[in-house]
Amino acid sequence: MTYAFDGAPIDGWAYTDVVDLARRTPSWLDALISAWSTYGLGVFAVLMVLAWWRARRTGSRAALLALAVPLLVVLAYAVNSVLKLLVREDRPCQSLHVVTLEACPAPGDWSFPSNHAVIAAAAAVALFLVSRRIGYVALVAAGAMAVSRVWVGAHYPHDVVAGFMVGALVASLTMIPLSRCPYALAHRLETTRLRPLLVASTATDRDTAPERTATPT
């Protein structure tokens, strides 16, 4: 028999309150929240592309930081996968035997921390360090994603809180050092085949200014 942790004593009461509320809510709202819970992560992919596209017009250093965002999200997901295997918490729908909007996952699909919350939080924090305007939108979307995972019955509240913290921590610990990337590294990469990814064709960013203004003697 595989040992599994029962998270119901922590905040199972809050989980059942949310699930009961979801059953009493108009079906159109449940459908909207369920759709966001299932497909909402795609919004973060769009925001990553938008942040990168705008960063190219700021300079190669900013674009390099934007390109790191999806890689850091993958790293956060990997860290969370390890935590899931260590904790091995059963899904709340298995422990509490309640009817939920989302089909109850099979045993062995561990609940703590929430993958969706981790991915959303990691993307939001990383994007905030690239562009505050896009980051604010991503942070609101990440909060909505965390709430939706409890609403559809996939996670306990502590699952999404922990997931949010893991994602934010991984993103902060990696993006902050990367944000101190020297201009020399970005400029060096700009002279390679990666240039189209780092600088817009019409950009006149400061990173490339020395190369353009230099004249042969």
Secondary structure, DSSP 8 states (H G I E B T S, - for coil): ----B--HHHHHHHHHHHHHHHHHS-HHHHHHHHHHHHHTHHHHHHHHHHHHHHHHTT-HHHHHHHHHHHHHHHHHHHHHHHHHHHH-B--HHHHS----SS----TT---SS-HHHHHHHHHHHHHHHH-HHHHHHHHHHHHHHHHHHHHTTSS-HHHHHHHHHHHHHHHHHHHHHHHT--HHHHHHHHTSTTHHHHS-TT---GGGHHHHH----
